[in-house]
Amino acid sequence: MSPLAASIIKEFKVLSRDKTGLFLMFLMPLALALLMTVLQNSAFKIVNENKVDLMLVNNDSNSLFFQNFRRGLEQTGMFNLSIHAGNNTDSKFSEDKASIVLVTIPKGYAFVLNQEIESKAEQALQLFGMLDSVSVSEREKLALKNLELSFDPVLQESYRYSIKSTVISVVMAIQNEMLLRQLFYNVNQFQPDSTALAKILPNPLLLSESLLKENSVVNPNATQHNIPAWTVFAMFFTVISLGGNIVREKRSGSFLRIKTLPVSITHLLIAKQVVFLVVTVLQTFVLFSIGAFLFPILQLPPLIISSGFLLLFLATFSCGLCAVSYALCIGVYSNTIEQANGFGAASVVILAAVGGIFVPLFAMPEVFKLFAIISPFSWAMKAYYKAILEISSVHKLLLNVLPLLLLTAILQLIAFIGLKRKNLL
């Protein structure tokens, strides 16, 4: 048996005795991925599926406007509508846990709107030269009431603006139809039928919609974010086991004793990295299997890999190699196990927070997105997004993993310099 193969087998045996390290590397990220996916699933649905629960309350006696308004909201495809019978208030809304938006039609809204439409129609006919004068009545003194919108405080300002714009567009469409009906009546002295009205009304504005990147998803759902995120976190958390292992062997004099044997320390270090690289691949297999098979049973979005397993393996290999190199570097420069574990764990948590593990990058403030550029976690997440969300090619993925490979080479060089300075090579 070759020295390298013997060293790899020995490292597997040592790792199998590290129960705490195995727990941190497998069970902890599995629990975090499951917990965070459950907690974030509802919030991701609002952002990605563009659906929001809206309660519509009609305090007006005019049912025609209410039916038209309701139908217009349903046609937008933006809301899950629920209708509340009778009056409602903000306090009542605060007790309603299902809806995060409340739209209330105030009493007398349709009547005042009709009065305003009649006045506008007469003014339009006067401008067209078809009416000599406009009758002045009490209706001009009536001010049009406002629809009342109430939002749950957790709803972001940008999303509130989108909802307000949608509601306004629905009301404007109803007003335009009412105005055309009134103009038709003023000219012809009878209401238009559906065929005549269809000829007058303009066709709905149509837009051609597509994604900037073909066959891609704009933002990941909770599963598509959390499974790769906590997989990357688990990979870098091998610093606890590998870093501590290297420090332990340095302090016990194992490296110095190996120098007296016909075995190279390089073989030992390569063996350690090979073993933990295999661990990172196993971590990916376990977590991605949970996302693909267990999550649908728990009524969570399933994990679907768009680009196939080759790109997923390349992303995993690059991320795992970078994580192992980082752990090696920490182990070489740490003098005690406490230093390796303390600095290693703290640095991993900080880099994960900045790199979009706890909160996805698209939901982070712009300032933090700038800091994410320096975190290998963000590079790893982009590589996994490329493999999961897009039908991509190998060369496009390589552009995303190139920073990870460059960092790996730098970390290996730094570790080599440290070993040389400590006379361990």
LUMTOR-566687 format. One record per residue (C-alpha): x, y, z. Coordinates in steps of 0.5 Angstrom, whole numbers, padded with zeros to 4 digits, always signed. Each point is the difference from the previous one (the first is absolute). Layout:
XYZ;...
//
This chain:
+0000+0000+0000;+0003+0007-0002;+0001+0005+0006;-0005+0005-0003;-0006-0006+0000;+0002-0002+0007;+0000+0007+0003;-0007+0001-0003;-0002-0006+0003;+0003+0002+0007;-0004+0007-0001;-0006-0003-0001;+0001-0004+0006;+0001+0006+0004;-0006+0004-0002;-0004-0006+0001;+0002+0001+0008;-0002+0007+0000;-0007+0000+0001;-0001+0008+0002;+0003+0001-0007;-0004-0004-0004;-0006+0003+0004;+0002+0007-0002;+0001-0002-0007;-0006-0004-0001;-0006+0001+0005;+0001+0007+0001;-0001+0003-0007;-0005-0005-0001;-0004+0002+0005;+0001+0008-0002;-0002-0002-0007;-0007-0003+0002;-0001+0006+0006;+0002+0006-0005;-0004-0003-0006;-0006-0001+0004;+0000+0007+0003;+0002+0004-0006;-0005-0004-0005;-0006+0005+0001;+0005+0006-0001;+0003-0003-0006;-0007-0001-0003;-0002+0007+0001;+0006+0002-0004;+0001-0005-0005;-0007-0002-0002;-0003+0007+0000;-0006-0002+0004;-0003+0004+0006;-0006-0002+0005;-0005+0006-0001;-0006+0001+0004;-0005+0004-0004;-0006+0004+0004;-0006+0003-0003;-0003+0006+0005;-0004+0003-0006;-0007-0002-0002;+0002+0000-0008;+0001-0007-0002;+0002+0001-0007;+0006+0004+0001;+0002-0005+0006;-0001-0006-0005;+0004+0003-0006;+0006+0002+0005;+0000-0007+0003;+0001-0003-0007;+0005+0005-0002;+0004-0002+0006;-0001-0007-0002;+0003+0001-0007;+0006+0003+0002;+0002-0007+0003;+0004+0003+0005;-0005-0001+0006;-0003-0005+0004;-0007+0003+0001;-0004-0001+0006;-0007+0004+0001;-0002+0003+0007;-0007+0001+0001;-0002+0006+0004;+0004+0006+0003;+0007-0001+0002;+0006+0004+0003;+0007+0000+0001;-0001-0003+0007;-0004-0006-0004;+0006-0001-0005;+0005+0000+0005;-0004-0006+0003;+0000-0004-0007;+0006-0004-0001;-0001-0002-0007;+0000+0006-0003;+0006+0005-0001;-0004+0006-0004;-0007+0002+0001;-0004+0005-0005;-0006+0003+0003;-0005+0003-0005;-0003+0006+0004;-0007+0001+0001;-0003+0005-0006;+0006-0001-0004;-0003-0003-0006;-0006+0006+0000;+0006+0005+0000;+0003-0003-0005;-0006+0000-0005;-0001+0007+0002;+0007+0002-0002;+0000-0004-0007;-0007+0003-0002;+0004+0007+0001;+0006-0002-0004;-0004-0003-0005;-0004+0007-0001;+0006+0004+0000;+0003-0005-0005;-0006+0001-0005;+0001+0008+0001;+0007+0000-0002;-0002-0004-0006;-0005+0005-0002;-0006-0004+0001;-0003+0003+0007;-0001+0007+0001;+0001+0001+0007;+0001-0005+0006;-0005+0000+0005;+0002+0002+0007;-0003-0005+0006;+0002-0002+0007;+0004-0006-0003;+0006+0005-0001;+0000+0001+0007;+0001-0007+0002;+0007-0002+0000;+0002-0007-0002;+0002-0005+0006;+0006-0004+0000;+0001-0007+0000;+0003-0003+0007;+0006-0004-0001;+0003-0003+0007;+0006-0004+0000;+0003-0005+0005;+0007+0003+0002;+0004-0005-0002;-0001+0001-0007;+0006+0004-0004;-0001+0007-0002;+0001-0002-0008;-0005-0005+0001;-0005+0004+0003;+0001+0005-0006;-0001-0006-0005;-0007-0001+0003;-0002+0007+0000;+0002+0001-0007;-0004-0007-0002;-0006+0003+0004;+0000+0007-0003;+0000-0003-0007;-0006-0005+0001;-0004+0006+0003;+0002+0005-0006;-0002-0006-0005;-0007+0000+0003;+0000+0008+0000;+0002+0000-0008;-0006-0005-0001;-0005+0004+0004;+0002+0006-0004;-0001-0003-0007;-0006-0003+0002;-0002+0007+0003;+0002+0004-0006;-0004-0005-0005;-0006+0001+0004;+0001+0007+0000;+0000+0000-0008;-0005-0006-0001;-0004+0001+0006;+0000-0008+0001;+0005-0004+0003;+0005-0004-0005;-0001-0008+0000;+0006-0004+0001;+0002-0001-0007;+0000+0008-0001;+0004+0001+0006;+0005-0005-0002;+0001+0004-0007;+0001+0006+0004;+0005-0002+0006;+0007-0001-0002;+0003-0007+0000;+0004-0002+0006;+0008+0002+0000;+0004-0006-0001;+0007-0001+0001;+0005-0006-0002;+0003-0002+0006;+0007-0004+0001;+0006-0001+0004;+0006+0003-0001;+0004-0007+0001;-0004-0005-0004;-0002-0006+0004;+0001+0003+0007;-0003+0002+0006;+0000+0008+0002;+0000-0002+0008;+0001-0007+0003;-0005-0002+0005;+0001-0002+0007;+0002-0007-0002;+0005+0002-0006;+0003+0005+0005;+0001-0004+0006;+0002-0007-0002;+0006+0003-0004;+0001+0005+0006;+0001-0004+0005;+0004-0005-0004;+0005+0005-0001;+0000+0002+0008;+0001-0007+0001;+0006-0001-0004;+0003+0006+0003;-0001-0003+0007;+0004-0005-0001;+0005+0005+0002;-0002-0003+0007;+0002-0007-0001;+0006+0001-0005;+0003+0006+0003;+0000-0003+0007;+0003-0007-0003;+0006+0004-0003;+0001+0004+0007;+0000-0006+0004;+0005-0004-0004;+0004+0006+0000;+0000+0000+0007;+0001-0007+0001;+0006+0000-0004;-0003-0005-0006;+0003+0005-0005;+0007-0001+0003;+0000-0007+0001;-0003-0001-0008;+0007+0004-0002;+0004-0006+0003;-0004-0005-0004;+0000-0002-0007;-0007+0004-0001;-0001+0007-0003;-0004+0005+0004;-0003+0002-0006;-0003-0007-0001;-0003+0001+0007;-0003+0007-0002;-0002-0002-0007;-0004-0006+0004;-0003+0004+0005;-0003+0005-0006;-0002-0006-0004;-0004-0003+0006;-0003+0007+0002;-0002+0001-0008;-0004-0006+0000;-0003+0002+0006;-0003+0006-0003;-0002-0004-0006;-0004-0004+0005;-0003+0006+0003;-0002+0002-0006;-0003-0006-0002;-0004-0001+0007;-0003+0007+0000;-0002+0000-0008;-0003-0006+0001;-0004+0003+0006;-0002+0005-0004;-0002-0004-0006;-0004-0006+0004;-0002+0002+0007;-0002+0008-0001;-0006-0002-0005;-0002-0005+0005;+0000+0006+0005;-0004+0004-0005;+0006+0005-0001;+0003+0001-0007;+0004-0005-0003;+0007+0001-0002;+0000-0001-0008;+0007+0000-0003;+0000+0004-0007;+0007-0001-0003;+0001-0008+0002;+0004-0003+0005;+0007+0001-0004;+0000+0008+0001;-0003-0002+0008;+0006-0004+0001;+0005+0005-0003;-0003+0006+0004;+0000-0005+0006;+0008-0002-0001;+0002+0007-0001;-0004+0002+0007;+0003-0006+0003;+0007+0001-0002;+0000+0008+0002;-0003-0002+0007;+0005-0006+0001;+0006+0005-0002;-0003+0005+0005;+0000-0005+0006;+0007-0002-0002;+0002+0007+0001;-0003+0001+0006;+0003-0006+0003;+0007+0002-0002;+0000+0007+0003;-0004-0002+0006;+0005-0002+0006;-0006-0003+0005;-0007-0003-0002;-0003+0005+0004;+0003+0005-0005;-0002-0004-0006;-0007-0001+0002;-0002+0007+0003;+0003+0004-0006;-0002-0006-0005;-0007+0000+0002;-0001+0008+0001;+0003+0001-0007;-0005-0005-0003;-0006+0003+0003;+0002+0007-0002;+0002-0002-0007;-0007-0003-0001;-0004+0005+0003;+0004+0005-0005;-0001-0005-0006;-0007-0001+0000;-0001-0006+0004;-0005+0002+0006;-0003+0005-0005;+0000-0001-0008;+0004+0006-0003;-0006+0002-0004;-0003+0002+0006;+0006+0003+0004;+0001+0008+0000;+0004+0003-0006;+0006+0001+0005;+0000-0007+0002;+0000-0002-0007;+0007+0004-0001;+0003-0004+0006;-0003-0007-0003;+0005+0001-0005;+0006-0002+0004;-0003-0006+0003;+0001-0007-0003;-0007-0002+0002;-0003+0005-0005;+0004-0003-0005;-0002-0007+0002;-0007+0002+0000;+0000+0003-0007;+0003-0007-0002;-0005-0004+0003;-0006+0005-0003;+0004-0001-0007;-0001-0008+0001;-0007+0000+0003;-0004+0006-0003;+0003+0000-0007;+0001-0004-0006;+0007+0001-0001;+0006-0002-0003;+0007-0002+0003;+0004+0006-0002;-0005+0005+0003;+0000-0004+0007;+0008+0000-0001;-0001+0008+0000;-0003+0000+0007;+0004-0005+0003;+0007+0003-0002;+0000+0005+0006;-0001-0006+0004;+0006-0004-0003;+0004+0006+0000;-0001+0001+0007;+0002-0008+0001;+0006+0001-0003;+0002+0006+0004;-0002-0003+0007;+0004-0006-0002;+0006+0004-0001;-0001+0004+0006;+0000-0007+0004;+0006-0002-0004;+0004+0006+0003;-0003-0001+0007;+0003-0007+0000;+0007+0002-0003;+0000+0005+0005;-0001-0005+0006;+0005-0005-0003;-0006-0005-0001;+0002-0001-0007;
//
